[in-house]
Amino acid sequence: MRETETFTVSLPPAMARQVEQAMKAEHRTRSELVREALRMYLSARLIPSAPISRSEANKHRRGMSAYKGGDYVTLGEYIDGMDRRSHRARKKIT
């Protein structure tokens, strides 16, 4: 008995070209790409999402408002800031 099943899928020409490009770029077969795409799609669809609480919704709203107002740090700025260590003043040794 076979461990796989074969079926045919029709794609628009533009999408078929994208699949071919991905195959070449990633050195993978068409079947591997489609299997991974279906795995990702099914795992995303099958995971039940919990309803958002009022508190979470308020926090999200405040965060988006701050972001739109320019109150944010880019990833590069954040990483640069992590490199800086705070220097505490030390007592002089005489």
C-alpha positions as CSV (number, residue, x, y, z in Angstrom):
1,M,0.0,0.0,0.0
2,R,1.3,3.5,-0.9
3,E,2.2,5.9,1.8
4,T,1.3,8.9,-0.3
5,E,-1.5,9.9,-2.5
6,T,-1.1,11.8,-5.8
7,F,-3.5,14.5,-7.0
8,T,-3.6,17.3,-9.5
9,V,-3.9,21.0,-8.7
10,S,-4.6,23.7,-11.2
11,L,-2.8,27.1,-10.6
12,P,-3.0,30.4,-12.5
13,P,0.1,30.9,-14.7
14,A,1.5,33.6,-12.4
15,M,1.3,31.4,-9.4
16,A,2.8,28.5,-11.2
17,R,5.8,30.7,-12.2
18,Q,6.2,31.7,-8.5
19,V,6.3,28.0,-7.5
20,E,8.9,27.3,-10.2
21,Q,11.0,30.3,-8.9
22,A,10.7,29.1,-5.3
23,M,11.7,25.6,-6.3
24,K,14.9,26.9,-8.0
25,A,15.7,29.3,-5.2
26,E,15.3,26.7,-2.5
27,H,16.5,23.7,-4.4
28,R,13.3,21.8,-3.5
29,T,10.7,19.8,-5.4
30,R,7.3,21.0,-6.2
31,S,5.8,18.4,-3.9
32,E,8.0,19.6,-1.0
33,L,6.9,23.2,-1.5
34,V,3.2,22.3,-1.7
35,R,3.4,19.9,1.3
36,E,5.0,22.7,3.4
37,A,2.5,25.3,2.3
38,L,-0.4,23.0,3.2
39,R,1.2,22.1,6.5
40,M,1.5,25.8,7.4
41,Y,-2.0,26.6,6.2
42,L,-3.6,23.7,8.0
43,S,-1.8,24.4,11.3
44,A,-2.8,28.0,11.2
45,R,-6.4,27.2,10.5
46,L,-6.8,24.3,13.0
47,I,-5.4,26.2,16.0
48,P,-8.3,27.7,17.8
49,S,-7.8,31.3,18.7
50,A,-8.9,32.5,22.1
51,P,-11.1,35.6,22.2
52,I,-9.3,38.8,23.0
53,S,-10.1,40.2,26.5
54,R,-11.2,43.8,27.0
55,S,-7.9,44.5,28.7
56,E,-5.8,43.2,25.8
57,A,-7.9,45.2,23.3
58,N,-7.3,48.4,25.3
59,K,-3.6,47.7,25.5
60,H,-3.4,47.1,21.8
61,R,-5.4,50.3,21.1
62,R,-3.0,52.3,23.3
63,G,0.0,50.7,21.7
64,M,-1.2,51.4,18.1
65,S,-2.0,55.0,19.1
66,A,1.5,55.4,20.5
67,Y,3.0,53.9,17.3
68,K,1.0,56.2,15.1
69,G,2.2,59.1,17.2
70,G,5.9,58.1,16.5
71,D,6.5,56.7,20.0
72,Y,8.5,53.6,19.0
73,V,12.1,52.4,18.6
74,T,13.3,50.6,15.5
75,L,14.9,47.2,15.8
76,G,18.3,48.7,14.9
77,E,18.0,51.3,17.6
78,Y,17.0,48.7,20.1
79,I,19.9,46.5,19.3
80,D,22.3,49.4,19.3
81,G,21.0,50.4,22.7
82,M,21.6,46.9,24.0
83,D,25.3,47.3,23.3
84,R,25.7,50.2,25.6
85,R,26.5,49.3,29.1
86,S,25.7,51.7,31.8
87,H,28.8,53.0,33.6
88,R,28.6,53.7,37.2
89,A,30.9,56.2,38.8
90,R,33.5,54.5,41.0
91,K,35.3,55.8,44.0
92,K,38.8,57.0,43.3
93,I,41.5,54.9,44.7
94,T,44.2,57.1,46.2
